[in-house]
Amino acid sequence: MKSWSSPSLPSPVPGTRANVTAFDTASGGIVDVVPSSGTVRLYVCGITPYDATHMGHAFTYVTFDLLNRAWRDAGIDVSYTQNVTDIDDPLLERAIATGVDWVTLAEDQTDLFREDMTALRVIPPQEYVGAVESIPEVIALIGRLAAAGYVYQVDDEYADWYFTTDRAEGFGDVSSYDRDQMLEVFAERGGDPDRTGKRDALDCLVWRMARDGEPSWESPLGRGRPGWHIECTAIALKTLGESFDVQGGGTDLVFPHHEMCAAEGIAATGKPFASAYVHVAMVGLDGEKMSKSKGNLVLVSRLRDEGVDPMAIRLVLLSHHHLGEWSWTDEDLDANVERLAAWRAAVSGTTSVDAAETVRVVRAAVADDLHADRALEAIDAWVAASVVADGDADGARDTIRTLVDGLLGIAL
């Protein structure tokens, strides 16, 4: 599956590899997310392409773009994989509801996502992989787990295949949920705790046997299609290796998705799956949860169609730290439209304000658990000082323009 076009990449800091930290959900604290040597490896769970990119999606992918840029700015090579869940129940349900072929729907929405990411200047992953194209890897991984006794078939008319969570080493370590919490969230987020024939309510589907009217593929397991979690596990193991540095996504993926991926990966390899699990908080609208059922989604493409500068949208997203839930408001957008105009005016005017300290503060803020909010405040301070300064220091203006472009992803 093709990725999207890449913006200009950040210029690394001269000298040795710098440190970058992030909050790790599994350990509950700030951890280093830079390996001692070599390339850093990142897996971020991608979209299920049945609808347009909303601000919750955009917040996630801009946040991990910031992490990608922080690593690159620090002189670290990055290997980045993102999946596309282009076969799953929500996609099939939307296809039926709209009368659009599910393949066409997935392709159209994936194209729109790529357009939105390009507009927001998100650096594309090197590996952008669909679930459908990964079915051979999924089948092979399930076979590997079956040989080790980790999967079984339920005894009913469909005989779907399930992963045995109570045998999985470290199951629960990612979320730190107790069983009651797991059962409650599992039912809310695509799980089937009440499925007849399962050995344990928390066992997760790895291969859904064919149903009438649903797409399916031949396999030694029987004709069917992949479960959700096993898709990401298989793609990550193939593209990043048996262990990698960071698995990322929204906080709604902590359980069951990332918990199940980690359990399957460890069961298959006997090694840790990801070294850190970094998550991005949910985004609401005017104080309410943003959801399709409420019809209150703020879509990137719709704002772009209305003439909103994508750089203003990106500034809104960067102005909120990834750990805190927040709500999209028109006032926030208006403020960042003004911020963008002020920044552009400052780098186009005259200034005698040196940029060195601003560069240091911005880089330190982003490297410290991705605090772009503090980085934006530092740029604001430089802009405010520049407006009242006399003189003409082209070097400072060019330095700020390059910093904002490369590290924050804002084209001035």
Buried (B, 14 or more C-beta within 10 A) or exposed (E): BEBBEEBEBBBBBEEEBBEBBBBBBBBEEEBBBBBEEEBBBBBBBBBBBBBBBBBBBBBBBBBBBBBBBBBBBBBBEBBBBBBBBBBBBBBBEBBEEEEBEBBEBBBBBBEBBBBBBBBBBBBBBEBBBBBBEBBEBBBBBBBBBBEEEBBBBBEEEEBBBBBBBEBBEBBBBBBBBEEEEBBEBBBEBBBBBEBEBBEEBBBBBBBBBBEEEBBBBEBEBBEBBBBBBBBBBBBBBBBBEBBBBBBBBBBBBBBBBBBBBBBBBBBBBEEBBBBBBBBBBBBBBEEEBBBEEEEBBBBBBEBBEEEBBBBBBBBBBBBBBBBEEBBBBEEBBEBBBEBBEBBBEBBEEBBEBBBEEBBEBBBBBBBBBBBBBBBBBBBBBBBEBBBEBEEEBEEBBEBBBBBBBBBBBBBB
